[in-house]
Amino acid sequence: MILVTLGTHPQPMDRVVLWVDRLIEDGTVDEAVIQAACFGKLPRRAEAIGVVAGDELERLMKSATRVVTHGGPGTMIQALALGRRPIVVARDPALGEHIDGHQQRFVAWLAERRNILPVVALDELRAALLEPEPPIATALVDRRAVKRIRAILHEQDARPRARRRAGG
């Protein structure tokens, strides 16, 4: 089973959902679980689940044969902390998946520093899933750092967002 985690962002990543269904249909992937806060299109072949607690996400990451994730820092770092090399599809604002390109910039930056595998197309995802996952030294990411980053992100999500004024 591959785990595809699209995070807690309220905009869907339909292209990834469709890619995973295609990969199941063509036999590249036997089964997949797609976790997302929002689905525009529900998968026809993969199992769709909503937001899960951190310990459940960790259990899923540990049991998956591969981990595919969006470009959220917390999810990528959690995968690295578990010794997994995440395959990363950054959210693309041009496709309505986010409000700006910060995930694309962060994924490019992190790929130069950590063992993540960025992909931007279905064929790249297929090729990544067909390669065996290389072992990663978990000492590169401290599990305490993952917990702290998640706490910071949850604190920010809980704060009311300031409304922008038109023209200002």
GROMACS elastic network, one bead per residue, 0.5 to 0.9 nm:
[ bonds ]
;  ai    aj funct       b0    kb
    1    29     6  0.76175   500
    1    30     6  0.66540   500
    1    32     6  0.50485   500
    1    33     6  0.71518   500
    1    63     6  0.78279   500
    1    64     6  0.52158   500
    1    65     6  0.56977   500
    1    66     6  0.74719   500
    2    29     6  0.75097   500
    2    30     6  0.83450   500
    2    31     6  0.65452   500
    2    33     6  0.64457   500
    2    34     6  0.85159   500
    2    61     6  0.86245   500
    2    63     6  0.86923   500
    2    64     6  0.50478   500
    2    65     6  0.54231   500
    2    67     6  0.59877   500
    2    68     6  0.74107   500
    2   129     6  0.87960   500
    3    31     6  0.89810   500
    3    32     6  0.58233   500
    3    33     6  0.50897   500
    3    34     6  0.61433   500
    3    35     6  0.77019   500
    3    60     6  0.68636   500
    3    61     6  0.66360   500
    3    63     6  0.86994   500
    3    64     6  0.57256   500
    3    65     6  0.77876   500
    3    66     6  0.63963   500
    3    68     6  0.60608   500
    3    69     6  0.80954   500
    4    16     6  0.85618   500
    4    17     6  0.87272   500
    4    20     6  0.84812   500
    4    32     6  0.71708   500
    4    33     6  0.60804   500
    4    35     6  0.61363   500
    4    36     6  0.85036   500
    4    66     6  0.85376   500
    4    67     6  0.60590   500
    4    69     6  0.55963   500
    4    70     6  0.82885   500
    5    33     6  0.81729   500
    5    34     6  0.58073   500
    5    36     6  0.62256   500
    5    57     6  0.85691   500
    5    67     6  0.76918   500
    5    68     6  0.63197   500
    5    70     6  0.66325   500
    5    75     6  0.79816   500
    6     9     6  0.77185   500
    6    12     6  0.81703   500
    6    13     6  0.72363   500
    6    16     6  0.87316   500
    6    34     6  0.73427   500
    6    35     6  0.58471   500
    6    37     6  0.74627   500
    6    38     6  0.85892   500
    6    68     6  0.84270   500
    6    69     6  0.58161   500
    6    70     6  0.51644   500
    6    71     6  0.84844   500
    6    72     6  0.84552   500
    6    91     6  0.89641   500
    7    10     6  0.88083   500
    7    35     6  0.68402   500
    7    36     6  0.52543   500
    7    37     6  0.62454   500
    7    38     6  0.87201   500
    7    50     6  0.89245   500
    7    51     6  0.72451   500
    7    69     6  0.78618   500
    7    70     6  0.69548   500
    7    72     6  0.73215   500
    7    75     6  0.76321   500
    8    11     6  0.87965   500
    8    35     6  0.88689   500
    8    36     6  0.62208   500
    8    38     6  0.75735   500
    8    50     6  0.85814   500
    8    51     6  0.64388   500
    9    12     6  0.76906   500
    9    36     6  0.78731   500
    9    37     6  0.62242   500
    9    38     6  0.72463   500
    9    97     6  0.87562   500
    9    98     6  0.80780   500
   10    36     6  0.86834   500
   10    37     6  0.61228   500
   10    38     6  0.54714   500
   10    39     6  0.86877   500
   10    97     6  0.87654   500
   10    98     6  0.86597   500
   11    37     6  0.81993   500
   11    38     6  0.61584   500
   11    39     6  0.78534   500
   11    40     6  0.80446   500
   11    96     6  0.71708   500
   11    97     6  0.53501   500
   11    98     6  0.63883   500
   12    15     6  0.87869   500
   12    36     6  0.77587   500
   12    37     6  0.79091   500
   12    38     6  0.51895   500
   12    39     6  0.50758   500
   12    40     6  0.53656   500
   12    41     6  0.80604   500
   12    96     6  0.79872   500
   12    97     6  0.59215   500
   12    98     6  0.86229   500
   13    16     6  0.57579   500
   13    17     6  0.67644   500
   13    36     6  0.86228   500
   13    38     6  0.82174   500
   13    39     6  0.72148   500
   13    40     6  0.74100   500
   13    41     6  0.86330   500
   13    70     6  0.87597   500
   13    91     6  0.72241   500
   13    92     6  0.86806   500
   13    95     6  0.84244   500
   13    96     6  0.82491   500
   13    97     6  0.57039   500
   14    17     6  0.50374   500
   14    18     6  0.61406   500
   14    19     6  0.84945   500
   14    39     6  0.70097   500
   14    40     6  0.60060   500
   14    41     6  0.58585   500
   14    42     6  0.82289   500
   14    43     6  0.89316   500
   14    97     6  0.84611   500
   15    18     6  0.51631   500
   15    19     6  0.60553   500
   15    20     6  0.86789   500
   15    95     6  0.87918   500
   15   122     6  0.88104   500
   16    20     6  0.61416   500
   16    21     6  0.86232   500
   16    89     6  0.80191   500
   16   122     6  0.82135   500
   17    20     6  0.53025   500
   17    21     6  0.64143   500
   17    22     6  0.88086   500
   17    34     6  0.74787   500
   17    39     6  0.84200   500
   17    41     6  0.72673   500
   17    42     6  0.72601   500
   17    43     6  0.58191   500
   17    44     6  0.89660   500
   17    46     6  0.82662   500
   18    21     6  0.51646   500
   18    22     6  0.62752   500
   18    23     6  0.87025   500
   18    41     6  0.80355   500
   18    42     6  0.86801   500
   18    43     6  0.68193   500
   18    44     6  0.86243   500
   19    22     6  0.50991   500
   19    23     6  0.61963   500
   19    24     6  0.87265   500
   19   121     6  0.87737   500
   19   122     6  0.59707   500
   19   125     6  0.83510   500
   19   126     6  0.88836   500
   20    23     6  0.50071   500
   20    24     6  0.62723   500
   20    25     6  0.85826   500
   20    29     6  0.79689   500
   20    32     6  0.74742   500
   20    34     6  0.85884   500
   20    43     6  0.79579   500
   20    45     6  0.80781   500
   20    46     6  0.71360   500
   20   122     6  0.86772   500
   21    24     6  0.51852   500
   21    25     6  0.61653   500
   21    26     6  0.87225   500
   21    29     6  0.89429   500
   21    32     6  0.86684   500
   21    43     6  0.62985   500
   21    44     6  0.64631   500
   21    45     6  0.53444   500
   21    46     6  0.62634   500
   22    26     6  0.61109   500
   22    27     6  0.85175   500
   22    28     6  0.86100   500
   22    29     6  0.89818   500
   22    45     6  0.84928   500
   22   122     6  0.88982   500
   23    26     6  0.52502   500
   23    27     6  0.61305   500
   23    28     6  0.50922   500
   23    29     6  0.55348   500
   23    30     6  0.83858   500
   23   122     6  0.86350   500
   23   126     6  0.70385   500
   24    27     6  0.51723   500
   24    28     6  0.59915   500
   24    30     6  0.57889   500
   24    31     6  0.65376   500
   24    32     6  0.79006   500
   24    45     6  0.67058   500
   24    46     6  0.76390   500
   25    28     6  0.77747   500
   25    29     6  0.80275   500
   25    30     6  0.87078   500
   25    45     6  0.76537   500
   26    29     6  0.77868   500
   27    30     6  0.63221   500
   28   126     6  0.68927   500
   28   129     6  0.76387   500
   28   130     6  0.72058   500
   29    32     6  0.72591   500
   29   126     6  0.87348   500
   29   129     6  0.79159   500
   29   130     6  0.87530   500
   31    45     6  0.78381   500
   31    46     6  0.63052   500
   31    47     6  0.81108   500
   32    45     6  0.80461   500
   32    47     6  0.62707   500
   32    48     6  0.87130   500
   32    64     6  0.86822   500
   33    46     6  0.57139   500
   33    48     6  0.59820   500
   33    49     6  0.72054   500
   33    60     6  0.88052   500
   34    43     6  0.81944   500
   34    46     6  0.67266   500
   34    47     6  0.60356   500
   34    49     6  0.61549   500
   34    50     6  0.83691   500
   35    38     6  0.88783   500
   35    47     6  0.84703   500
   35    48     6  0.60461   500
   35    50     6  0.54635   500
   35    51     6  0.65236   500
   35    52     6  0.78414   500
   35    57     6  0.88824   500
   36    39     6  0.66000   500
   36    48     6  0.76420   500
   36    49     6  0.65235   500
   36    50     6  0.51349   500
   36    51     6  0.59975   500
   36    52     6  0.88888   500
   37    49     6  0.82775   500
   37    50     6  0.52291   500
   37    51     6  0.53079   500
   38    50     6  0.74696   500
   38    51     6  0.88494   500
   39    42     6  0.58895   500
   39    43     6  0.87021   500
   39    48     6  0.85829   500
   39    50     6  0.88180   500
   41    44     6  0.89650   500
   42    46     6  0.87571   500
   42    47     6  0.88986   500
   42    48     6  0.69797   500
   43    46     6  0.54842   500
   43    47     6  0.69573   500
   43    48     6  0.66391   500
   44    47     6  0.80614   500
   49    52     6  0.79696   500
   51    57     6  0.89546   500
   52    55     6  0.81858   500
   52    56     6  0.60993   500
   52    57     6  0.62452   500
   53    56     6  0.53108   500
   53    57     6  0.63118   500
   53    58     6  0.87094   500
   54    57     6  0.50708   500
   54    58     6  0.61591   500
   54    59     6  0.86607   500
   54   150     6  0.89030   500
   55    59     6  0.62183   500
   55    60     6  0.86779   500
   56    60     6  0.62092   500
   56    61     6  0.85742   500
   57    60     6  0.50729   500
   57    61     6  0.61186   500
   57    62     6  0.86087   500
   58    61     6  0.50252   500
   58    62     6  0.61481   500
   58    63     6  0.86619   500
   58    78     6  0.76811   500
   58    79     6  0.80371   500
   58    82     6  0.80109   500
   59    62     6  0.51819   500
   59    63     6  0.62567   500
   59    64     6  0.86474   500
   60    63     6  0.52232   500
   60    64     6  0.60228   500
   60    67     6  0.89883   500
   61    64     6  0.53488   500
   61    65     6  0.83255   500
   61    66     6  0.78347   500
   61    67     6  0.63746   500
   61    78     6  0.88701   500
   61    79     6  0.69063   500
   61    82     6  0.78825   500
   61    84     6  0.80118   500
   62    65     6  0.81834   500
   62    67     6  0.89910   500
   62    79     6  0.86743   500
   62    82     6  0.71890   500
   62    83     6  0.89624   500
   62    84     6  0.82307   500
   63    66     6  0.87813   500
   64    67     6  0.65591   500
   65   133     6  0.82640   500
   66    84     6  0.77412   500
   66    85     6  0.79881   500
   66    86     6  0.74416   500
   66    87     6  0.78988   500
   66   129     6  0.71288   500
   66   132     6  0.88360   500
   66   133     6  0.71498   500
   67    79     6  0.75095   500
   67    84     6  0.72680   500
   67    85     6  0.73691   500
   67    86     6  0.52802   500
   67    87     6  0.62249   500
   67    88     6  0.85574   500
   68    86     6  0.57231   500
   68    88     6  0.57940   500
   68    89     6  0.74339   500
   68   125     6  0.88046   500
   69    72     6  0.77594   500
   69    75     6  0.70692   500
   69    76     6  0.70211   500
   69    86     6  0.65958   500
   69    87     6  0.62043   500
   69    89     6  0.61690   500
   69    90     6  0.79937   500
   70    73     6  0.88713   500
   70    75     6  0.78863   500
   70    76     6  0.80684   500
   70    87     6  0.85185   500
   70    88     6  0.55543   500
   70    90     6  0.50177   500
   70    91     6  0.62220   500
   70   103     6  0.81463   500
   71    74     6  0.88567   500
   71    75     6  0.78115   500
   71    76     6  0.70673   500
   71    88     6  0.60539   500
   71    89     6  0.61689   500
   71    91     6  0.64064   500
   71   102     6  0.88138   500
   71   103     6  0.50914   500
   71   104     6  0.70586   500
   71   106     6  0.73939   500
   71   107     6  0.60091   500
   71   118     6  0.88598   500
   72    75     6  0.56522   500
   72    76     6  0.63923   500
   72    77     6  0.87063   500
   72    90     6  0.78497   500
   72    91     6  0.87668   500
   72   103     6  0.67004   500
   72   106     6  0.85887   500
   72   107     6  0.84929   500
   73    76     6  0.53102   500
   73    77     6  0.60174   500
   73    78     6  0.84455   500
   73   103     6  0.84448   500
   73   106     6  0.80238   500
   73   107     6  0.84488   500
   73   149     6  0.82883   500
   74    77     6  0.52595   500
   74    78     6  0.60139   500
   74    79     6  0.86463   500
   74   146     6  0.65510   500
   74   147     6  0.86559   500
   74   149     6  0.63273   500
   74   150     6  0.60016   500
   74   153     6  0.80919   500
   75    78     6  0.50659   500
   75    79     6  0.62392   500
   75    80     6  0.86698   500
   75    86     6  0.89048   500
   75   146     6  0.87071   500
   75   150     6  0.88678   500
   76    79     6  0.52079   500
   76    80     6  0.62865   500
   76    81     6  0.86370   500
   76    85     6  0.85638   500
   76    86     6  0.63585   500
   76    87     6  0.88256   500
   76    88     6  0.78659   500
   76   116     6  0.79224   500
   77    80     6  0.50010   500
   77    81     6  0.60134   500
   77    82     6  0.86159   500
   77    86     6  0.89201   500
   77   141     6  0.70122   500
   77   143     6  0.87872   500
   77   145     6  0.86303   500
   77   146     6  0.63237   500
   77   149     6  0.89884   500
   78    81     6  0.50130   500
   78    82     6  0.63645   500
   78    83     6  0.88704   500
   78    84     6  0.86350   500
   78   141     6  0.83110   500
   78   143     6  0.75742   500
   78   146     6  0.59162   500
   78   147     6  0.86348   500
   79    82     6  0.51787   500
   79    83     6  0.65630   500
   79    84     6  0.51128   500
   79    85     6  0.67782   500
   79    86     6  0.61883   500
   80    83     6  0.50619   500
   80    84     6  0.50873   500
   80    85     6  0.60772   500
   80    86     6  0.70922   500
   80   114     6  0.84343   500
   80   115     6  0.79028   500
   80   116     6  0.81404   500
   80   136     6  0.74500   500
   80   137     6  0.84336   500
   80   138     6  0.65473   500
   80   140     6  0.78461   500
   80   141     6  0.64954   500
   81    84     6  0.73022   500
   81   136     6  0.89643   500
   81   137     6  0.85169   500
   81   138     6  0.52025   500
   81   139     6  0.75086   500
   81   140     6  0.74068   500
   81   141     6  0.50348   500
   81   142     6  0.64491   500
   81   143     6  0.59126   500
   81   146     6  0.75768   500
   82    85     6  0.89227   500
   82   136     6  0.86756   500
   82   138     6  0.62774   500
   82   141     6  0.86640   500
   82   143     6  0.83613   500
   83   135     6  0.67464   500
   83   137     6  0.61094   500
   83   139     6  0.86684   500
   83   141     6  0.89235   500
   84   115     6  0.89809   500
   84   116     6  0.88543   500
   84   133     6  0.76829   500
   84   134     6  0.81549   500
   84   135     6  0.72153   500
   84   136     6  0.64076   500
   84   138     6  0.83464   500
   85   115     6  0.61046   500
   85   116     6  0.54408   500
   85   117     6  0.70969   500
   85   133     6  0.66842   500
   85   134     6  0.70674   500
   85   135     6  0.76617   500
   85   136     6  0.68158   500
   86   115     6  0.79242   500
   86   116     6  0.53061   500
   86   117     6  0.62262   500
   86   118     6  0.83218   500
   87   116     6  0.62307   500
   87   118     6  0.58598   500
   87   119     6  0.69349   500
   87   125     6  0.77181   500
   87   128     6  0.72551   500
   87   129     6  0.83243   500
   88   107     6  0.76292   500
   88   116     6  0.69569   500
   88   117     6  0.58406   500
   88   119     6  0.59852   500
   88   120     6  0.84135   500
   88   125     6  0.89521   500
   89    92     6  0.87223   500
   89   104     6  0.85177   500
   89   107     6  0.85714   500
   89   117     6  0.87443   500
   89   118     6  0.60330   500
   89   119     6  0.54454   500
   89   120     6  0.60111   500
   89   121     6  0.85255   500
   89   125     6  0.86334   500
   90   101     6  0.86247   500
   90   102     6  0.88701   500
   90   103     6  0.54185   500
   90   104     6  0.52659   500
   90   105     6  0.87763   500
   90   106     6  0.86973   500
   90   107     6  0.67601   500
   90   118     6  0.76411   500
   90   119     6  0.79968   500
   90   120     6  0.76333   500
   91    95     6  0.82115   500
   91    96     6  0.84687   500
   91    97     6  0.53285   500
   91    98     6  0.60426   500
   91   100     6  0.88086   500
   91   101     6  0.75448   500
   91   102     6  0.86391   500
   91   103     6  0.60965   500
   91   104     6  0.68291   500
   92    95     6  0.54952   500
   92    96     6  0.67443   500
   92    97     6  0.53380   500
   92    98     6  0.62019   500
   92    99     6  0.85569   500
   92   100     6  0.76736   500
   92   101     6  0.64477   500
   92   103     6  0.78332   500
   92   104     6  0.71652   500
   93    97     6  0.51828   500
   93    99     6  0.55670   500
   93   100     6  0.52879   500
   93   101     6  0.59645   500
   94    97     6  0.74432   500
   94    98     6  0.81910   500
   94    99     6  0.88246   500
   94   100     6  0.84338   500
   94   101     6  0.86185   500
   95    98     6  0.79788   500
   96    99     6  0.72816   500
   97   100     6  0.87639   500
   98   101     6  0.73913   500
   98   102     6  0.88168   500
   98   103     6  0.85841   500
   99   102     6  0.87338   500
  100   103     6  0.79309   500
  100   104     6  0.89193   500
  101   104     6  0.53516   500
  101   105     6  0.64245   500
  101   106     6  0.87317   500
  102   105     6  0.51048   500
  102   106     6  0.60074   500
  102   107     6  0.84800   500
  103   106     6  0.50530   500
  103   107     6  0.59430   500
  103   108     6  0.84872   500
  104   107     6  0.52716   500
  104   108     6  0.62618   500
  104   109     6  0.86563   500
  105   108     6  0.52548   500
  105   109     6  0.62185   500
  105   110     6  0.86808   500
  106   110     6  0.59938   500
  106   111     6  0.84191   500
  107   110     6  0.50935   500
  107   111     6  0.59225   500
  107   112     6  0.87507   500
  107   116     6  0.83910   500
  107   118     6  0.69995   500
  108   111     6  0.52416   500
  108   112     6  0.68000   500
  108   118     6  0.77093   500
  109   112     6  0.56299   500
  109   113     6  0.70533   500
  110   113     6  0.50784   500
  110   114     6  0.57802   500
  110   115     6  0.82800   500
  110   116     6  0.75194   500
  111   114     6  0.54649   500
  111   115     6  0.64217   500
  111   116     6  0.55490   500
  111   117     6  0.69720   500
  111   118     6  0.71988   500
  112   115     6  0.80628   500
  112   116     6  0.87159   500
  113   116     6  0.86964   500
  114   140     6  0.83472   500
  115   136     6  0.76034   500
  117   128     6  0.78355   500
  118   124     6  0.88227   500
  118   125     6  0.88628   500
  119   122     6  0.81300   500
  119   123     6  0.88407   500
  119   124     6  0.56368   500
  119   125     6  0.60090   500
  119   128     6  0.81570   500
  120   123     6  0.86928   500
  120   124     6  0.67852   500
  120   125     6  0.76376   500
  121   124     6  0.52960   500
  121   125     6  0.63796   500
  121   126     6  0.87622   500
  122   125     6  0.50752   500
  122   126     6  0.61542   500
  122   127     6  0.86576   500
  123   126     6  0.50328   500
  123   127     6  0.61814   500
  123   128     6  0.85751   500
  124   127     6  0.51366   500
  124   128     6  0.61097   500
  124   129     6  0.86350   500
  125   128     6  0.50529   500
  125   129     6  0.61617   500
  125   130     6  0.86507   500
  126   129     6  0.52439   500
  126   130     6  0.63140   500
  126   131     6  0.89511   500
  127   130     6  0.51875   500
  127   131     6  0.65488   500
  128   131     6  0.54212   500
  128   132     6  0.82548   500
  128   133     6  0.86390   500
  129   132     6  0.74455   500
  129   133     6  0.82593   500
  130   133     6  0.89682   500
  131   134     6  0.86598   500
  133   136     6  0.89294   500
  136   139     6  0.87343   500
  136   140     6  0.84197   500
  137   140     6  0.61600   500
  137   141     6  0.85090   500
  138   141     6  0.58592   500
  138   142     6  0.76275   500
  138   143     6  0.88497   500
  139   142     6  0.63617   500
  139   143     6  0.89199   500
  141   144     6  0.86354   500
  141   145     6  0.72523   500
  141   146     6  0.78023   500
  142   145     6  0.52515   500
  142   146     6  0.67873   500
  143   146     6  0.50586   500
  143   147     6  0.64680   500
  143   148     6  0.87417   500
  144   147     6  0.51301   500
  144   148     6  0.62038   500
  144   149     6  0.86395   500
  145   148     6  0.50410   500
  145   149     6  0.60752   500
  145   150     6  0.85236   500
  146   149     6  0.52047   500
  146   150     6  0.61742   500
  146   151     6  0.86146   500
  147   150     6  0.51653   500
  147   151     6  0.61780   500
  147   152     6  0.87092   500
  148   151     6  0.50346   500
  148   152     6  0.62179   500
  148   153     6  0.86229   500
  149   152     6  0.51184   500
  149   153     6  0.61564   500
  149   154     6  0.85764   500
  150   153     6  0.50745   500
  150   154     6  0.60625   500
  150   155     6  0.85156   500
  151   154     6  0.51410   500
  151   155     6  0.61146   500
  151   156     6  0.86574   500
  152   155     6  0.50875   500
  152   156     6  0.62753   500
  152   157     6  0.86705   500
  153   156     6  0.51223   500
  153   157     6  0.61690   500
  153   158     6  0.86442   500
  154   158     6  0.61528   500
  154   159     6  0.88260   500
  155   158     6  0.51688   500
  155   159     6  0.65402   500
  156   159     6  0.53511   500
  156   160     6  0.84688   500
  157   160     6  0.78589   500
  157   161     6  0.85874   500
  158   161     6  0.88809   500
  164   167     6  0.87732   500
  164   168     6  0.73025   500
  165   168     6  0.54015   500
